[in-house]
Amino acid sequence: MRRTLSLFVVVSLAVLRATGQVDVNTINTIAGGGAQPNLATSAYLPQPTSAVRDSAGNTYFAVPALNTVFVVNASGALSVYAGTGIAGFSGDGGAASQAQLNFPTGLAIDQGNNLFISELNNNRIRRIDALTQKITTVAGSEDPYFGAYGGDGGAATNARLSSPTGIAVDSNGNLFIADTGNAVIRRVDAAT
């Protein structure tokens, strides 16, 4: 009986494996682990953070130490999505790949596949339009190097943030910001 039960279990697992039903909760590297610049699984990515995926199967992740956001497309190719690799603040209204970022830490994607980036050292949240690839500031203002608190009830681009990290976008397009340096969660209403 024991031998029959063991054989049944082994055969069942073999059938499930053959149909692809056992590979639940497996882990695979899709980017990082090497020194090749264009092959995603061989790229050097020091301390990547905040991976998100869009509806087309592209995976975005921030690498704060490189001041860059990368994308791995559905085919597995790696490329720069935002940032020049030089810390700073520039490029609003232009191509995201030509904009300077400063320690991007958090990422979020809305239902239109627009990417939001929290920049810890610029004290701002920026948005990359999915269609045009242009970057704009959607929250945070003033001197980006010295965070502060202010702006509730007004335009998000006039608000003061301090070391924003995590961000999220809900199904209505509202943006939520972990304003870490101010020890608060902020909300930017999509309707206003």
Backbone torsions as a table, in degrees:
resi	resn	phi	psi	omega
1	MET	NA	-44.6	-179.1
2	ARG	-63.0	-42.5	-179.8
3	ARG	-64.5	-40.3	179.1
4	THR	-65.0	-43.4	178.7
5	LEU	-63.7	-43.1	178.5
6	SER	-62.2	-43.1	178.8
7	LEU	-63.2	-41.0	178.1
8	PHE	-60.6	-44.5	179.4
9	VAL	-62.9	-45.6	-179.7
10	VAL	-63.0	-45.4	179.3
11	VAL	-64.9	-42.2	178.7
12	SER	-61.1	-44.6	178.4
13	LEU	-64.1	-38.7	178.4
14	ALA	-64.1	-41.6	178.5
15	VAL	-65.6	-46.0	178.7
16	LEU	-61.4	-41.3	179.4
17	ARG	-63.5	-41.7	-179.5
18	ALA	-64.9	-30.1	179.8
19	THR	-91.5	0.0	177.5
20	GLY	80.6	15.2	-175.9
21	GLN	-92.7	-3.2	-179.2
22	VAL	-96.9	-18.9	-173.7
23	ASP	-77.4	32.5	177.5
24	VAL	-77.6	139.3	177.3
25	ASN	64.5	29.8	173.1
26	THR	-87.1	158.2	-178.8
27	ILE	-121.2	138.0	178.8
28	ASN	-139.1	147.3	175.8
29	THR	-82.6	128.0	175.8
30	ILE	-108.0	-15.2	178.1
31	ALA	-158.2	145.1	176.0
32	GLY	97.1	168.9	175.5
33	GLY	104.9	6.4	-177.6
34	GLY	-154.6	-153.4	-176.2
35	ALA	-132.0	12.6	179.4
36	GLN	-91.2	131.0	-173.1
37	PRO	-73.2	-29.3	-172.5
38	ASN	-108.3	-17.7	178.5
39	LEU	-90.0	116.8	-171.7
40	ALA	-54.3	-45.1	-175.5
41	THR	-80.1	-1.5	177.3
42	SER	-119.0	6.7	-177.3
43	ALA	-77.4	148.9	174.4
44	TYR	-87.0	115.1	-176.4
45	LEU	-131.8	87.6	-177.2
46	PRO	-69.5	116.5	174.8
47	GLN	53.2	60.5	176.9
48	PRO	-66.3	151.6	179.0
49	THR	-133.1	164.8	165.0
50	SER	46.0	71.3	176.1
51	ALA	-82.7	134.8	175.5
52	VAL	-135.7	159.0	-176.9
53	ARG	-129.8	138.8	178.5
54	ASP	-94.5	177.6	-175.9
55	SER	-71.4	-14.1	178.3
56	ALA	-89.9	-2.1	179.0
57	GLY	92.3	9.2	175.9
58	ASN	-83.3	138.8	178.8
59	THR	-112.1	126.1	-178.8
60	TYR	-110.0	144.2	174.4
61	PHE	-151.5	148.9	-179.7
62	ALA	-94.7	145.0	171.4
63	VAL	-125.1	90.8	-175.3
64	PRO	-53.8	-40.8	-177.4
65	ALA	-64.2	-23.5	178.6
66	LEU	-102.5	0.9	-179.9
67	ASN	52.5	43.9	-172.1
68	THR	-143.6	148.9	168.9
69	VAL	-113.4	127.9	-179.9
70	PHE	-106.4	161.2	173.7
71	VAL	-131.8	137.9	169.8
72	VAL	-110.1	116.2	-177.5
73	ASN	-76.3	175.1	-175.8
74	ALA	-61.2	-20.9	178.4
75	SER	-87.5	-8.0	179.0
76	GLY	97.1	6.2	178.6
77	ALA	-83.2	138.8	-179.1
78	LEU	-100.9	137.5	173.6
79	SER	-151.9	163.1	175.7
80	VAL	-75.8	130.5	177.0
81	TYR	-101.7	-37.1	179.7
82	ALA	-151.2	143.8	177.0
83	GLY	102.4	149.7	178.6
84	THR	-101.4	-9.1	-175.5
85	GLY	94.3	-9.4	179.2
86	ILE	-106.0	126.2	-179.7
87	ALA	-65.0	135.4	177.5
88	GLY	165.4	-170.1	176.6
89	PHE	-134.8	110.7	175.5
90	SER	-164.1	168.3	170.6
91	GLY	99.9	-1.2	179.6
92	ASP	-54.8	133.2	-179.2
93	GLY	88.7	-6.1	-179.0
94	GLY	-115.1	-171.1	-179.5
95	ALA	-63.5	132.0	-178.7
96	ALA	-59.7	-34.0	-178.6
97	SER	-71.6	-12.5	177.8
98	GLN	-105.3	0.4	-178.7
99	ALA	-86.6	147.1	173.2
100	GLN	-87.9	134.9	173.9
101	LEU	-115.5	160.2	178.1
102	ASN	-135.1	97.0	178.4
103	PHE	60.4	64.2	176.6
104	PRO	-68.3	129.7	-176.5
105	THR	-121.1	-42.6	-176.2
106	GLY	-111.5	146.8	177.2
107	LEU	-133.3	149.6	173.2
108	ALA	-150.8	152.9	178.5
109	ILE	-125.9	135.9	176.7
110	ASP	-91.9	-178.2	-176.2
111	GLN	-67.9	-17.5	176.4
112	GLY	-91.7	9.4	-177.7
113	ASN	67.3	18.1	173.0
114	ASN	-75.5	136.3	-176.5
115	LEU	-99.7	132.8	176.1
116	PHE	-109.0	139.9	-177.4
117	ILE	-127.9	127.7	171.1
118	SER	-93.8	132.1	179.7
119	GLU	-112.3	107.9	-176.1
120	LEU	-56.4	-47.5	-174.5
121	ASN	-88.7	-11.8	173.5
122	ASN	-96.5	-8.9	-179.8
123	ASN	54.0	43.4	-178.3
124	ARG	-142.4	160.6	170.2
125	ILE	-116.3	130.7	-180.0
126	ARG	-120.4	155.4	-176.8
127	ARG	-125.4	136.2	174.3
128	ILE	-110.6	120.9	179.0
129	ASP	-67.9	128.7	-176.7
130	ALA	-64.4	-29.9	-177.2
131	LEU	-86.9	-41.4	-174.3
132	THR	-98.4	-16.0	-175.3
133	GLN	63.8	18.8	177.8
134	LYS	-88.8	145.7	-176.6
135	ILE	-108.2	140.4	176.2
136	THR	-142.2	155.8	174.0
137	THR	-83.2	131.7	178.3
138	VAL	-114.0	-14.5	176.3
139	ALA	-156.5	142.8	-179.7
140	GLY	102.4	149.7	-177.4
141	SER	-159.0	-173.1	175.7
142	GLU	65.6	-159.1	-179.1
143	ASP	-65.8	114.8	-175.0
144	PRO	-68.1	-16.8	-174.2
145	TYR	-89.3	-9.9	179.6
146	PHE	-127.6	102.1	-178.5
147	GLY	-69.1	155.1	178.9
148	ALA	-155.0	-179.4	177.9
149	TYR	-121.4	134.9	175.2
150	GLY	166.6	166.9	172.8
151	GLY	101.2	0.3	178.5
152	ASP	-57.6	137.8	179.2
153	GLY	87.1	-5.2	179.8
154	GLY	-117.2	-170.3	178.9
155	ALA	-62.7	136.9	-178.4
156	ALA	-61.0	-31.2	180.0
157	THR	-76.6	-4.8	173.2
158	ASN	-103.6	-4.7	-177.9
159	ALA	-74.9	154.9	174.8
160	ARG	-106.1	128.8	177.5
161	LEU	-116.5	160.5	177.0
162	SER	-136.3	106.8	178.3
163	SER	54.4	57.5	177.6
164	PRO	-66.5	138.8	-178.7
165	THR	-120.7	-88.8	-177.1
166	GLY	-73.4	143.8	177.2
167	ILE	-138.9	157.0	176.8
168	ALA	-150.3	153.8	175.7
169	VAL	-125.3	129.8	179.4
170	ASP	-88.3	179.9	-175.9
171	SER	-66.9	-16.0	176.5
172	ASN	-92.4	-1.2	179.8
173	GLY	88.8	5.0	176.8
174	ASN	-72.1	137.6	-178.0
175	LEU	-102.1	130.7	177.4
176	PHE	-112.9	134.1	-174.1
177	ILE	-124.9	126.8	169.8
178	ALA	-82.9	95.7	-178.9
179	ASP	-83.1	77.2	-166.9
180	THR	-57.4	-46.8	-178.2
181	GLY	-65.2	-23.6	177.9
182	ASN	-99.1	-1.9	178.1
183	ALA	58.2	40.9	178.8
184	VAL	-140.1	161.3	170.2
185	ILE	-106.3	127.3	-178.9
186	ARG	-108.8	153.5	178.3
187	ARG	-127.5	130.2	173.9
188	VAL	-106.9	113.7	-178.5
189	ASP	-74.3	130.0	179.6
190	ALA	-66.9	-28.9	-175.6
191	ALA	-78.0	-12.9	-177.5
192	THR	-114.6	NA	NA
